[in-house]
Each structure stands twice: as C-alpha cells, then as structure tokens.
Amino acid sequence: MAVQTKVLRPFLKWAGGKRQLLPQIRPFVPKSFETYFEPFLGAGAVFFDLRPERAVVNDLNTELINVYRVIQQDVDELLADLRRHRNDKDYYYQVRDMDRSDTFGQLTPVQRASRILFLNKTCYNGLFRVNRHNEFNVPFGRYKNPKIVNEAVLRAVHQYLQQQQIQIFNEDFEAVALKAQPQDFVYFDPPYDPVSDTASFTGYNINGFGRDTQVRLKRVMDTLTHRGCRVLLSNSATAFIQELYQGYTQVPIMAKRAINSNGQRRGRVQEMLILNYPVERST
Ligand SMILES: C[S@@+](CC[C@H](N)C(=O)[O-])C[C@H]1O[C@@H](n2cnc3c(N)ncnc32)[C@H](O)[C@@H]1O
C-alpha cells in the first residue's frame, strides 16, 4: 500500500522543481510498474506525488542527498538542531559562510543537513546556488516568519523513507539509471538545455550539464528502452532537444519558469515531456 498522508511533500524549494507541473505530468505516468527511478531528484516533487513503495532516487548534489539520508535516519536529532537556528541576518551569514572555513568538514551529517534546510528557508528566493569554489552564495532573504522547523513534513518524509524500500544514491545519473530492470519506470528531470545563452541556471553544483551530457543522457534512454524499461523525461523544447529525441513521443507542455538569470525573461515557456511508451488513457 502506498503511504497516504497530506504532509508528505517536498521539504525544500529547488530550482526546476516540478510541483506546478504535476497536473500535466501525472497523466503520463504508467499505471503500474515495479521500481520507480528518479536519477535527478532535486526536491522530489514527482517522487513525493507518486509515493512509490520501491524506489531508487539519486542526485549529484552531495549536500542535498545528505539531507535526505539524515531525514531517513536521524530525524529527531535533525529537528533538535533546526530549533537552534534564528532568522537573523548576521546569524544567516555566519551559517552560510561555514563552507568557506576549514572546519566545515568537521560538521556532522545532521549539522550539515540542518544548515541546508535553514539556508533554504531563509535565503533569498529559497535557492540552492554555489559559486565555482562550491561555496553557497545566495544572500539573506529577509522573510518575516520563515518556517525553519517544519516538523510535520519532516516526520512524514522520515516515516515514508523508513517504511518503504527507498534507496538513495549520490552519484552521476548514468550508473544509477542503468540499474533499472524491465518493467521499472524511470523519470528523468535533468538540468534543462538552455533556451538562450543567458537563460541557463547552473547553480546546482560545480559540474555543468552541457550538450555532451544531454547526448549521454539520451544514450542512456536508448539503452533503457531496449531493455524494456518505461522512461519519461522532462526538458526544454529547444530545437536541439527535439532533434536529439526524434523517434520518441514528444509532448509539448507550458510551464511557468521562476528561475532565470535574466529576470525579464520570466514567464511561460514551452517544455517537453519525452516518452518511450504508449500513453494509457483512463476510461
Ligand atoms: C531540474 S533539477 C530536478 C528538479 C526536481 N525534479 C524537483 O522537482 O525538484 C536537476 C537536478 O539534477 C542534479 N544533477 C545535475 N547533474 C547531475 C548528474 N550528472 N547526475 C545526477 N544528478 C545531477 C542537480 O543537482 C539537480 O538537483
């Protein structure tokens, strides 16, 4: 039985988060499958919406995956540590700049997870963005009353990650995706191919995700397709992506983009869902 609880939902705000697109994505999710794979997990909007009983989830961002693992294993300690934080500008910069000091490596996994959750709730726009030295560089957000300790959500996520068979990895997507077997369902939500040179948001981690990596991802989709896995992929509707995935079903959807290095280009842009299986229509 899938876990049913209203508060089981993403606990972080994440660039490229799929929450607003869920109504457009749900109709394309296969009605049944064995194991769910999400190799670019981010805040996990689709994962928490589907609440699979068996899943393999992954992200290359080490700080992000540490938060999932700590919630899975040490939620009480995490909640206790979160309660120590304050929504204060000087304090914020003290916590933010910990990754600039040699002692950062001495923080426990719980302290690191607590730091990321605190920064996510109190930083400007709730972004995770690091500079080329992998240092968190988002300014203070000046929110009146941010919910730094969201106990109900964190406990629901803890219970779900404990009770179901959820494996959490912190690797490049390829090796994790290639663990999928026939009848498994893989949802790929990679960093998007930029719609213009200024539009790319590359603050997830220090490794960029260029067109060579988009091509590598497409080859992984080909391998999984031959293996008999069902694969759904989100990306932007650029000419490059449309051509790369020729032969697969391509469904255009409209999305509101919130994160863009050029603020004037915020608005509705076209995205794609790309899939390798026939859509099952509900009767
Ligand atoms: C578009 S976001 C995923 C958003 C997510 N679906 C959500 O709803 O929040 C892309 C994610 O891919 C991760 N990523 C970037 N390069 C990666 C790689 N080579 N392997 C695995 N994950 C990667 C980033 O850290 C980021 O969290």
Ligand as a Chemical Component Dictionary entry (heavy atoms), coordinates in Angstrom:
data_LIG
# 
_chem_comp.id                   LIG 
_chem_comp.type                 NON-POLYMER 
_chem_comp.pdbx_formal_charge   0 
_chem_comp.three_letter_code    LIG 
# 
loop_
_chem_comp_atom.comp_id 
_chem_comp_atom.atom_id 
_chem_comp_atom.alt_atom_id 
_chem_comp_atom.type_symbol 
_chem_comp_atom.charge 
_chem_comp_atom.model_Cartn_x 
_chem_comp_atom.model_Cartn_y 
_chem_comp_atom.model_Cartn_z 
_chem_comp_atom.pdbx_ordinal 
LIG C1  C1  C 0  15.802 20.059 -12.758 1  
LIG S1  S1  S 1  16.583 19.602 -11.247 2  
LIG C2  C2  C 0  15.475 18.394 -10.682 3  
LIG C3  C3  C 0  14.249 19.033 -10.112 4  
LIG C4  C4  C 0  13.358 18.050 -9.383  5  
LIG N1  N1  N 0  12.676 17.166 -10.314 6  
LIG C5  C5  C 0  12.346 18.747 -8.488  7  
LIG O1  O1  O 0  11.129 18.595 -8.680  8  
LIG O2  O2  O -1 12.798 19.451 -7.586  9  
LIG C6  C6  C 0  18.006 18.751 -11.754 10 
LIG C7  C7  C 0  18.843 18.055 -10.672 11 
LIG O3  O3  O 0  19.886 17.317 -11.318 12 
LIG C8  C8  C 0  21.018 17.286 -10.476 13 
LIG N2  N2  N 0  22.187 16.918 -11.318 14 
LIG C9  C9  C 0  22.949 17.728 -12.111 15 
LIG N3  N3  N 0  23.853 16.987 -12.783 16 
LIG C10 C10 C 0  23.652 15.693 -12.425 17 
LIG C11 C11 C 0  24.264 14.454 -12.785 18 
LIG N4  N4  N 0  25.271 14.399 -13.671 19 
LIG N5  N5  N 0  23.804 13.304 -12.219 20 
LIG C12 C12 C 0  22.787 13.343 -11.315 21 
LIG N6  N6  N 0  22.181 14.499 -10.921 22 
LIG C13 C13 C 0  22.602 15.653 -11.477 23 
LIG C14 C14 C 0  21.054 18.656 -9.850  24 
LIG O4  O4  O 0  21.766 18.624 -8.627  25 
LIG C15 C15 C 0  19.539 18.971 -9.680  26 
LIG O5  O5  O 0  19.100 18.665 -8.376  27 
# 
loop_
_chem_comp_bond.comp_id 
_chem_comp_bond.atom_id_1 
_chem_comp_bond.atom_id_2 
_chem_comp_bond.value_order 
_chem_comp_bond.pdbx_ordinal 
LIG C1  S1  SING 1  
LIG S1  C2  SING 2  
LIG S1  C6  SING 3  
LIG C2  C3  SING 4  
LIG C3  C4  SING 5  
LIG C4  N1  SING 6  
LIG C4  C5  SING 7  
LIG C5  O1  DOUB 8  
LIG C5  O2  SING 9  
LIG C6  C7  SING 10 
LIG C7  O3  SING 11 
LIG C7  C15 SING 12 
LIG O3  C8  SING 13 
LIG C8  N2  SING 14 
LIG C8  C14 SING 15 
LIG N2  C9  SING 16 
LIG N2  C13 SING 17 
LIG C9  N3  DOUB 18 
LIG N3  C10 SING 19 
LIG C10 C11 SING 20 
LIG C10 C13 DOUB 21 
LIG C11 N4  SING 22 
LIG C11 N5  DOUB 23 
LIG N5  C12 SING 24 
LIG C12 N6  DOUB 25 
LIG N6  C13 SING 26 
LIG C14 O4  SING 27 
LIG C14 C15 SING 28 
LIG C15 O5  SING 29 
# 
